[in-house]
Amino acid sequence: MGAQHQGARKLYGTAVRWRSTMILWRLPVRARKVRRWINNLHSVQPCLQVIYAWARDAPPLALPEGVGFQVGGKSPIQYLVLQVHYAVIDKFEDGSTDNSGIFLHYTERPLSKLAGVILLGTGGAIPPKRTEHMDTMCKIKEKKTIHPFAYRTHTHSLGKVVSGYKVRANDDKIDDWTLLGKRDPLTPQMFYPVMNNETIETGDMLAARCTMESNRDDWTMIGATNKDEMCNFYLMYWVDKTTPLEMKYCFTPGPPYYSWKTEPLLNNIPDKSASILDD
């Protein structure tokens, strides 16, 4: 990245009809051997951090005024890596090519409000002929105030509802669940404005659920192909006069090993409303 690039301010994707999903990763300085990534994604996957994801003809994402992702210069992010997942590849067999990509607008003016993304997701498996809930939860331990402003949901074909929450215990130790976002994941997979932009503080918890419905005859595993499934809830936020969270991911093993009901830190779970679009 150029030495003066301070903040990415607007991002949008463009692709032909063969596309499935595009993910823009930011790569830390320590992962200097970028060519390794081309040959073996998993060798540097722990170093990668999501900055943007696009799918299903989503419109552009414009960040709030004065907010940007810090890249290049003296920031720890020196490389941007674009990964494209195609739903089908048979259109390329005759030698046809594609021009999928992401446009990124940036400013060289330093910004005090820096954006970050935390990805909530699960592992696990979905039984045949069954509706399954895939749950995740993490506690915010860093002493920072984060301001959520956008969310994105992502599953493959079995996803029906994805919901995300801020969870905070009240004075009576009863959890208050504040809805950050809820959506049918098979609608355009863009970043949407959060449903509640209350700040998230140290000690708060983030929780997400994917409701999956399988009519298949076999088990469906979490994985990268269109025959597998994914359960992802992205939360985009900004911090003022500090750096984004060190915690970039919030993952659990998923079903049958983990659920909100078996999590001792959670109570007052909105089991029904988290699993349906209209309540």
JOSULHU-V501952 format. One line per field, one symbol per residue. ss: DSSP state (2 for helix, 1 for strand, 0 for the rest). Layout:
ss=???
This chain:
ss=000000111111110000111111111100000022222022222221111111100000110000111000000011111111110002220000000011111110000011111111110011000111111111100000011111111100001111111111100000111111111000001001100000010000111111111100000111000000100111111111000000001111000000022200000000000000000
